[in-house]
Amino acid sequence: MKIVFPDYENSILGVASSLLHHFGILTPHPGLEQVDKLLTLPCKNIVLLILDGLGSACLHRLSPPESFLRRHYLTDLSSVYPCTTTAATTSLLTGLSPLEHGWIGWNAWFKEYGRIVDLFLDRDSFAGITIEPSPAQSLLPFEDVVAKIERSKDSSDENSVQCRRVLPPFAENGVSHFADFVDKVGAFCREPGRRLILGYWYEPDTLMHREGPYSPEVRQELETMDQFLTRLDSGLDDTLMIITADHGQVEITREVFLDDIPDLMDCLILPPSLEVRAASLFVKPSAITRFESLFQERLGDCFLLMPHREVLERGLFGSGTPHRKIDDFLGDYLACGTGQTILRYRSLFNRPRTPFKGHHAGLCEEEMLVPLIASEPHTKITC
């Protein structure tokens, strides 16, 4: 499989940076020239939609050339690393690299709680119990694009942009169906005055995990989403719509449980954390040499084992001032997926483990590259 390292000069991070620059907010990172040009187009509304998991490979393989998404496709962008929802959507929402915002995986070791915690759920990853106060809110707070723009604007200016968010049901005031999602975007666009609408939808990622990234079910889901987006676009007047994704997915053909390799597991201080295709591994100092040899022997064909120092020197998480939790979350090694394998762990809590037919967070092209899609402002045709 083709290996692709993150290209932060041409990545989704630049989308957020361009948007912030457009509204006069300085960021640590450059924008993207193509997005900068789009934002110079006169329009009443700017809509940024993030479709979770819609990688470029999936788009071109499953959507026909005449589809809305393919017709408005501009180019490929690199995701950030790890190319996973936790890291990538946070970069899209903040204009910060994973190195800066610290959300570098689904779960992470928090020394303050003595637990590995699922960041989005504030839940012990193995016991399944809720952790309070929220580790993420307490130690990894961030301000998103909408909040930054709202805070910076002149409240006395009646013509200043008004910001809106459209999110899935797990968020406050979220919507349950994609049809409701696009209807809400459209309703915000029809409000008087200038609008910035930021929308995130969790599909096709969830379906790809369950059925596989190139399954008939995902093809049908993309077709349905494309129909709703076509309807949304045709009903919008004076609106720039930019669509991208946080990451893609690869098909998973094998899962390896570290519990089944006791010699390797015995080298570790903690269970693996972060991601099943970007595993943070904390190794006993006395077992470093043995661990490296065993890992290469058992998993070297499907994972690139990178020492802590090399991860940071390569700029795998991007540039900027490192978040203070990065060195806590990143173990002695990071195991980056290069094949179709995921690395898992069974705890003695024996919680059920969901099987995956698709996943992400590795270094394969299918999971690293995402599309940049844009529909330029137009006047809707009325009869």
N, C-alpha and C positions, 0 to 999 in steps of 0.2 A: 504494500500500500504506500502511496506517496505521502511523505512526511512534509508538513508545512509548519514552520515556526511563526509566531505572531509577528506581523509587520505593523508596528505602531505608527508608521508614517502613512499608512493606508488602511486604517482600521475603523471599527465602529466607534472608538473613542473620539475620532475626528468629527463624527456626526454631531455628538453632543457639544463638542467644542465650537463647531461652526454655528450651532444654534445659539449658544451663549454669547459668542462674539457678535452675532447679528443684533442682539439686544444690549450691546455695550458692556458686557461683563467679561473681564479678563479671566483667562484660564491658564493653567500651566502647560497646555498642549496646543499645537496648531490644529486648525480646522482642515476640512477637505475642500480642495478647489472646486470640485463638482457641486458640492452642497453649498458652498459660498455663492457660486453663480446662481443656483436655484433660488437662494434666499434674496437675491437682488431683484427678482421678478416682482412687480407690483401685485399685491393681493391683500385681501381682507383677512383671510384665515391661513394659518400654518398648522398642518396636522402631521405629527410624527407618530407612526404606528410601529410597534415592535411585535412581531409574530414569533413566538418562542419556538425554536427548533427548525425554522425554515431555512435550512442551508441551501447553498447554490446547487449542489449536486441533486438534492431532492427536488428543488424547483424545476430544473431542466429535465430531469428524468420523468417526473410525474405530471407536469403541467404542459399542455400543448402550446405551440408557438402563438396561437391566436388568443390565449387566455389573457385576462387583464394584467396579471402579474408578469407574464413573459413579455407582453407588448410594451410594458413600461419599465422593464429591466434596463439598468444602465451599465452596471459593472459589478465585479466582486470586491468585497472588502474582507480583510482579516478580522477575525474575532480577537479578543484579548485572551490572555491565558491565566488560569485554566479557562477553556472555552466551555463554560457552564453557566447556567442561569444566574447563580449567585454572584459570580464575578462579573459576567458580561452585562447583565441588565443594570447592575449597580454602576458600571462605567458609563452606560448609555444614559442613566438617570442623573449622573453627577458631573460628568466631564472629568473624572479622575481615573487614573490607572488602578488596576488591582493592588499594585504596590502601595498606592496612596490611601485607598479606601479600606483595604484590609479584608474585604469580603472575598476570600480566595477559594472558597469551597462550600459544599453543602453542609459539612460539619467541621468542627475544629476543636482542638484541645484548649480548654480554658483553665489555666492554673488557679484562677480566682475561685472557681467552683469545683475544681478537682474532677472535671467531667469532660467528655467529648460531647458537644452540643450541636444539634441541628439548628443552624442559624435562623432560617425562616420561621421555624416552629417553636423556638425556645424550649426544646425537648431533649432530654438525655437520649443520645443516639442508640443506646443499648437497652436501658431500662424502660424507655418510652415515657417517662414521667416529665411533667412540665417543670421547668426551672424558673424560679422567681427570685429576685427581679430579673427581667429580661437581659440575658448576657449581651445580645446584639444591641439593644437600645442603650444599655449601660456603658458598653465598651467600644461599640462600633457605630455610633450615630453618624448620620450624614444628612445633608441638605440637598434635595433633588433640584433639577432644572427649573421646575415650576416655582418652587419656594425661592430659589435664587433670583429669578426674574421678578417675582412679586415683591420681594424685599428691596430690589434695586430701583424699581420704577418710581416715578414722581406721582404721589397720590393725588396731587392737585390737577394733574393733566387728565382731562376727560377723554383724550384720544389715546391714552396709553393702553397697551395690550392687556386683555383679561385672559387669565390662564385657567385651563380646565384639565382634569384627569379623567380617563375612562379605564376602568380596571375590572378584573374578573370578580366572581362572587366572594372570594376570600378577603377582599378589601372592603373597607367601609364604603357603603353606597355602590358596591360593585354590581355587575350585571351577570346573569346566569347563562345566557346564550349569545352566540356570535351575532345573531340577528339583532338582538337588543344592543349589543356593543356598537355595531355600525349605526343603528338608529340614534343612539345617544351622541355619537360623534357628529352625525348630521344635524341633530337638534342644536348642539352647541355652535356649529358653524352658522346656523341660521339666526342666532342671536344677534342683536345690533352691536356694532362696534367691532374692533379688531380682536381676534381670538388666536391663542396658541392652545392647541389641544394635543395632549400627550396620552396615547393609548397603548396599553399592553394587553396581549391576549395569550393564554397559556397553550393554545394549540398551534401547530400540530404536534408539539413536543410530547405531550402526555400520551397521545395515541401512538406515536412512534416508539416510545418506550415499551408499550404493551404489545403492539402488533408488528413492529419492525418499520424502519424508515421508508422502505419502498413497497409496503404492503398495499393490497387493494383498498383496505380501510383508510389508509392515509391518502391515497389517490382520490378517493371519494370526498374525504374531508377537505382537501385542497380545492376540489371542484366546487364544493358548496361555499367555501370561503371566498373563492374567486367570484362567484355569482353575486354574493352580497357586496363585495368591494366594487364590482362593476356598477351595481345599483347605487351605491353610495356616491361614487365618482360622478355618475351621470346626473345626480341630483344636486351636486354642489356647484355653487357659483363663486368665482373669484377666490379659489382655494388652492393652495399648494399642498399636495399630499406626498409625504416621504414615508416609505416603508422599508424596514430592514429587519434583521433578526439578531438574536444574541449568539447563536451557534447553530451548527448542523448536527447530524448524528451518523454513526456508523452502525452497521449490522453487527450484532454480538453473536458469536458462535461458541464461546466458551466462557465459563465463569470459574475462577480459581478461588477456593477458600484457603486462607493462610493456615487455618486450623488443620488442614489436610497435609501441611508440610511442616511437621513439628520441629525439624531442625532449623528451619527458617524462622518460625514463630519464636523459638527459644532465644533468638538473637535480639528480639524487640523488647523495649521497655513498655510500650503502649500499643494498643491495637492501631491499625491504620486509620487515618482520618483524611479529611478534605474530600476526595472523590474516588470513585472506583476505577477511574482511568487517569487520575492524578493523585496518587496516594502519598501522603506524608508519612514517613517512617522514622520513628525514633529508635535508635539502635544502642544497645549496651556498649559502652566504650571498649570493653574487653573482647567484643565480638565483631568489630568493624571488618576486619579482613575476612573472617569466615562468612559474614553476612554478604559481602560483595561477591565472593566466589559462589556461594549457594544461590544467590539471586540470579546471577548471570547463567548459571547452570539450569535453573528451573524456569526462569521467566524472561531471560534475556532475548528470546525470540519475539516477544510481544510487548515488552516495556523497555524504555530508555531510562536507566537509573542515573540520576543526576545528583551529585552532592549539593548540600545546602549552599555552599559558597558559589558553586558554578551557576546555580539557578539565579542568584542575584547578579553575578557578574555578566551573565548572558542578557540580563534585562528581561527575563521571561515574563515577569509580572509588569513590565513597563518601567517607565522612568518617574522621577519625582522624589519627594521626601517620603521615605518608608513609614507606613503606619507603625505605631509602636507595638502592635500585636503580631506583625509579620514574623519576627524571629521566634515568637512563641508558637505560631501555627505551623511554620515550616520546620519539619523535622531534620534529621541528619541527611536524609535523602528524599528526593521526590521521584516517584516512579511514574513516568509519563507513557500512556498507552500509545503503541505504534502498530498494533494489530487489531484483532477483533475480540479481545479478551478483557474481562473486567476482574478486578481484584477485590475480594470480599472477606468478611470475617464473621464467624458465629460466636456470639458471646454466650455465657452460661445462663443469661436471661431467656435464651431460646425464643426470642420473638420471631414471628413469621417473616420470611424474606421474600419480597416481590421478585419474580423472575423478570428479566429484561431481554427483549429482542433487539432493542436499539439503545445506544447510549452515546455519551460525549465526554469532553474534558481531556481527551488525548491530543495527539499531534497529527492525526490523519487529515488529509485534505477535506474529506467529506464533513468533518466536524468543525474544521477551522475556518472555512470560507462561507461567507453569507452574501446575499445579494443586496445591492442598493437599487431601490425601485422608486420612481417618482412620476407623479401625474401633475403636469404643470397647470397653472390657473387657466380656466376657460369659462366661457359664458354658456350656461346650459341652454339648450334649444327648447323653446316652448311652442306649442301649436296654437 
